[in-house]
Amino acid sequence: MKSSYLILKRPILTEKMLKLQEAKRQYAFEVDETANKIEVKRAIQQKFDVTVENVNILRVKGKSKRLNTRRGITTGKRPDWKKAIVTLREGDSINFFENA
């Protein structure tokens, strides 16, 4: 079993996710490529001391990029990554800005 700091990479704090936090108690995290729903649920419950009701996981494809240089056009790709959207029990919340 992996520890929570290996499974959870970072929270995803976008306008869309902040609205979901207020409306539906849903939080998004970038997680390890090999993590499954059970591991993500355990990691979040351990780290933030909350009760997780539901976990949805999706893979995000990396964008293709082109760069014009002196040597010509160079193409590349950002890495693929995995996102977990977690729904918490009524009354639970996670505050990411408490130490800021």
Secondary structure as GFF3:
##gff-version 3
##sequence-region A 1 100
A	DSSP	alpha_helix	4	7	.	.	.	ID=ss1
A	DSSP	beta_strand	8	11	.	.	.	ID=ss2
A	DSSP	alpha_helix	15	24	.	.	.	ID=ss3
A	DSSP	beta_strand	26	31	.	.	.	ID=ss4
A	DSSP	alpha_helix	37	48	.	.	.	ID=ss5
A	DSSP	beta_strand	52	60	.	.	.	ID=ss6
A	DSSP	beta_strand	64	69	.	.	.	ID=ss7
A	DSSP	beta_strand	72	77	.	.	.	ID=ss8
A	DSSP	beta_strand	81	88	.	.	.	ID=ss9
###
